[in-house]
């Protein structure tokens, strides 16, 4: 699967730099050849001029002295030419060595680049590739010397190369599923340099950004539509029955609360993302049993007695930001309440785990398929959009948990089985556990 991208897309300037370097090298070779030609012409002209002059003098004066002078001049010119030629050869050797050394340094630099660099010779012959290019095109060391098209058999890519319209970049999908952006430097018809850049992560971030904007717009549009609809109804219809007005106002209040919750989560998430992860200015010793008791109490209030919620907490304190840890723990508990059917159970535990400690929230809810788990901490990612909106969540809870744990030195582990339930665990290392013996 391949496609084409416009050259205006963001792309490293490596290809432009290589093109300029190739043009500069070609210009240097042309200047050097012209310089040698000029020196040769000067020597030949001098030799011819002295020979003509000597012949003229010899004919004019018919003297042995003239012959001797002529022969000496010829020998002198020959010696000067030989010396000059030897000097030129030495200079050429020095230039060739400088070119070889520069070429070696240049290739050593290219070998370390994250971009793939492939150099092709006449008839598309592979002359040199760096490690990244080998990975991008699936090449091996044995491929060197063979035709590029013997190793890379993508027909669309082959046609694009043969068209030689390299003002546009080419989108190439490699065997590993990575999206590559391809640029070509072709100083002449016999030589070519192919530069590949992995844009998979950039595309993923761009997709997430577009999804984020679309999701925020959708989440805000729904409550605004409800509120504006009821207000228009009251304005257009005039006086409405008190019970209908009360019903409308209650629904508008619910939607306003939903918008406020969404905005609060967005502001919290933005604040977490903008904070320095290594900044421990807000770190304090947190009495985790007390904090978790408060969170479980709020979870029970949210449950309204529909679930059996238990708590097991060891007397272990944590070093971190109390407000952030409370927010993360509340997100996990509220999610368990939302996605566990009535009559289910939720077990919250804070205890030692290996060299650190773990806060786990285990439920008997609907569970999550394995394919969704890696994306659960993305903003607004929903396994079931309809069910998620019915439960009242903003879709930002687990994204907040991820950033809180990143700020407080922990990590989130997720285990789930569809139809049986899920376990979300916040793991903290030993360095974050407070010990009075310290």
Residue pairs with C-beta under 8 A, 6 or more apart in sequence:
1 173
2 154
2 156
2 157
2 170
2 171
2 172
2 173
3 171
4 160
4 168
4 169
4 170
4 171
5 168
5 169
5 170
5 171
5 181
6 168
6 169
7 167
7 168
7 169
7 183
9 169
9 181
10 202
11 169
11 181
11 183
11 197
12 115
12 195
12 197
14 113
14 115
14 117
14 183
14 195
14 197
15 183
15 184
15 185
15 195
18 117
18 185
18 193
18 195
19 185
19 187
21 106
22 185
22 187
22 191
22 193
23 187
25 187
26 187
26 188
32 95
36 88
39 84
39 88
43 80
43 81
43 84
46 77
47 74
47 77
47 78
47 81
50 73
50 74
50 77
51 70
51 74
54 66
54 69
54 70
54 73
54 74
55 70
57 66
57 69
57 70
58 66
58 67
58 70
107 128
110 117
110 130
111 130
111 131
112 130
113 130
113 132
114 132
114 198
115 132
115 195
115 196
115 197
116 129
116 130
116 132
116 133
116 134
116 135
116 136
116 137
116 180
116 194
116 195
116 196
116 197
117 128
117 129
117 130
117 132
117 133
117 193
117 194
117 195
117 196
118 126
118 128
118 129
118 133
118 137
118 139
118 148
118 193
118 194
118 195
118 196
119 126
119 127
119 128
119 129
119 191
119 192
119 193
119 194
120 126
120 127
120 148
120 191
120 192
120 193
120 194
121 127
121 190
121 191
122 190
122 191
123 147
124 147
124 148
124 149
124 192
125 145
125 146
125 147
125 148
126 139
126 143
126 144
126 145
126 146
126 147
126 148
126 151
127 144
128 144
129 137
129 139
129 143
129 144
132 196
132 198
133 139
133 194
133 196
134 140
135 174
135 176
136 172
136 174
136 178
136 180
136 196
136 198
137 151
137 152
137 174
137 196
138 151
138 152
138 174
138 175
139 151
139 152
140 151
143 150
143 151
149 158
152 158
154 172
157 170
157 172
157 182
160 170
161 184
164 186
166 183
166 184
166 185
166 186
169 181
169 182
169 183
170 181
170 182
170 183
171 179
171 180
171 181
171 182
172 179
172 180
172 181
172 182
172 196
173 179
173 180
174 180
177 200
178 198
178 200
179 198
179 199
179 200
179 203
180 196
180 197
180 198
180 199
181 196
181 197
181 199
182 194
182 195
182 196
182 197
183 194
183 195
183 197
184 192
184 193
184 194
184 195
185 192
185 193
185 195
186 192
186 193
208 378
208 379
211 379
211 380
212 379
212 380
215 379
215 380
215 395
216 262
216 266
216 380
219 262
219 380
219 394
219 395
220 259
220 262
222 255
222 389
223 255
223 256
223 258
223 259
224 255
224 259
226 251
226 252
226 255
227 252
227 255
227 256
230 248
230 249
230 251
230 252
231 252
233 240
233 248
234 240
234 245
234 248
240 248
258 392
261 394
262 394
262 396
265 394
265 396
265 397
265 400
266 396
268 327
268 400
269 379
269 396
269 399
269 400
269 403
272 324
272 400
272 403
272 404
272 407
273 403
275 407
277 406
277 407
282 321
282 324
283 319
283 320
283 321
283 408
284 319
284 320
284 321
284 322
285 317
285 318
285 319
285 434
286 317
286 318
286 319
286 320
286 322
286 325
286 434
287 317
288 313
288 316
288 317
288 318
288 325
288 350
288 357
288 359
289 313
289 314
289 315
289 316
289 350
291 322
291 325
291 326
291 329
292 311
292 313
292 329
292 348
292 350
292 359
293 311
293 313
294 326
295 326
295 329
295 330
295 333
295 348
296 309
296 311
296 333
296 348
298 330
298 333
298 334
299 309
299 330
299 333
299 334
299 336
299 337
299 346
299 348
300 309
302 334
302 337
303 309
303 337
303 346
306 342
306 343
307 337
307 340
307 342
307 343
307 344
307 345
307 346
308 343
308 344
308 345
308 346
309 345
309 346
309 347
309 348
310 345
310 346
310 347
310 348
311 348
311 349
312 347
312 348
312 349
312 350
312 351
313 348
313 349
313 350
313 351
314 350
314 351
314 352
314 357
316 350
316 351
316 352
316 357
316 433
316 434
317 433
317 434
318 325
318 357
318 428
318 432
318 433
318 434
319 432
319 433
319 434
320 408
320 409
320 428
320 432
321 404
321 407
321 408
324 404
324 407
324 408
325 404
325 408
327 400
327 404
328 400
328 401
328 404
328 405
328 426
329 359
329 361
329 426
331 397
331 398
331 400
331 401
332 359
332 361
332 397
332 401
332 424
332 426
333 346
333 348
333 361
334 393
334 397
335 361
335 393
335 397
335 398
335 424
336 346
336 361
336 362
336 363
336 365
336 422
336 424
337 346
338 391
338 392
338 393
339 363
339 365
339 366
339 387
339 391
339 422
340 346
340 363
340 364
340 365
340 366
340 421
341 365
341 366
344 363
344 364
344 365
344 421
345 363
345 364
346 361
346 362
346 363
346 364
347 360
347 361
347 362
347 363
348 359
348 360
348 361
348 362
349 358
349 359
349 360
349 362
350 357
350 358
350 359
350 360
351 357
351 358
352 358
353 427
355 429
355 430
356 427
356 428
356 429
356 430
356 432
356 433
357 427
357 428
357 432
357 433
358 425
358 426
358 427
358 428
359 425
359 426
359 428
360 423
360 424
360 425
360 426
361 423
361 424
361 425
362 421
362 422
362 423
363 421
363 422
363 423
364 420
364 421
365 421
365 422
366 387
366 418
366 419
367 416
367 417
367 418
367 419
367 420
367 421
367 422
368 376
368 383
368 414
368 416
368 418
368 422
369 383
369 416
369 418
370 416
372 381
372 383
373 414
373 416
375 381
376 383
376 398
376 414
377 398
377 399
377 401
377 402
377 412
378 399
379 395
379 396
379 399
380 395
380 396
381 395
382 388
382 395
388 395
398 412
401 412
401 424
401 426
402 412
405 411
405 412
405 426
408 428
408 432
409 428
409 429
409 431
409 432
410 426
410 427
410 428
410 429
410 432
411 426
411 427
412 424
412 425
412 426
412 427
413 424
413 425
413 427
414 422
414 423
414 424
414 425
415 422
415 423
415 425
416 422
416 423
